[in-house]
Amino acid sequence: MTHKAFFGDKARTFALTPELIIELERKTGTGIAAFVARFMRVPMAFHFNDIVETIRLGLIGGGTSPEEAQSLVNAYVTPRPIAETLSLAIAILEAAWFGPAAPTVIAQDDIGHAAAIDDALNQVAP
């Protein structure tokens, strides 16, 4: 599953494919469930490198070359405050863990009610 976000100088796609999840597990020495728990539990227990590797591998999974992904991480992750990149790492992990958000579906009855209210408002205040 993918996550799109502005990163560095433009909007980019991030994805942790199954192969990259295995690489993330190898690089961090932690299974994916325990790894995600580092970010989600209170108090958080992630390592700085967890953020770095999540974003780097997410960039690669989104189509960025490994070389460019490393350059982007060197420029926009490692020298920046943790708070600036933590939310991106969490969003990448959530996309891999939960998949895409379900589309919002509006019931036909709600559409009819909204149209009726709109018509009534237009009659009162044209």
N, C-alpha and C positions, 0 to 999 in steps of 0.2 A: 504494500500500500504506500502511496506517496503523500508527501506534504510539500506544499509550495510556500515559499517565503522569500522576502527580499533579504539578500545576504551579500555583503560586500558592495558590489556596484550594480546589481540587478536582481530581478526575481529569479529564483532557482528552484529546481525540483530536488527533493531529498527522498530516498527510499532505502529501507533496510530489507533487502531480499533475503530469502532463507540462507543463501550462500554467505551473504555479508553478516548475517546474525551469527553464523558459525565463526566467521573471522573475528567478530566483536567478542564472542566468548573466548576465543583463543588469545586475543590481544589483552583482554582484561582478566583472564583466569577465572571467570565467573559465568555460570549458566544464565540464560536470558531472564528467567524468572527472578533470580536473586539480583541480577543486574538492574532490572526495572524497579525492583523493590527499593534499591538504594536511593532512587529518585522520588518514589511515591510515598514512602513511609515517613512518619514523623517521630523523631527528628530525621531529616535526610542524612544519608550516609555515603553519598557519592564521592568519588575521587575526581580531582580536576581532569585527569586523563580520561575519565568516563565521558565527560562533555566533549573533549577533543576528539576522541575516537568515534563517538556517536555522530558528530557532525561530519567528520572526514569520510567515514564509511557511508553515511547518508548521501553526501554529495556524489560519491562514486556510484552508488546505486541509482541515483537520479540522472546519471549520464555524464557527469564531469570526469575527466581523465584523472587517474590517480595523482599525477604530477600537479595538475591544476588544483585538485582538492587539497593537497598538502600545502601548496602556496597560499590558498585562500585561508586555510586554518592558521597558518603562520602569521598571516596579515590581520585576520579578523576575529580570531578566537583567543589564541594564547596571550597576546598582549592586552586584551580587553578585560574589564572587570567581569567577574563570574556572573553577576546578575544580568549582563547584556546577552550572554549566550546560553544560560541555563534554560530559559523558556524554549529556545529553539531545539535544544537537545531533547527536552521532554516532549515537545510536539512531534519530533521524528519518532521517538519511541512509542508514543501513543498511536501514531499512524500504523506502525508495525504491529502493535499489540491488539488494537481494537478495529483496525480497518477503517474504511471511509465512513464518514458520518452519514446516517440515514437521511435521505432527502425529506424535506418538510412537505407533508401532504396535507392539503386543506380539504376537509370534507365538503362535499357538494352542498350540504345544508348550510354550512358556514358561509360559503360563497354566496348563496341565495340571501342569507340574512344580511351579509355585508352590503350586497347590492340594494336591498330594501332600505337599509339605514341610509345609504348614500343618496338614494332617490328622495327619501323623506327630508334629509338635510338640504338637498338642492331646492326642494319646494319651499322650505321655510326661509332659507337665506340664499336666494339665487345670485 
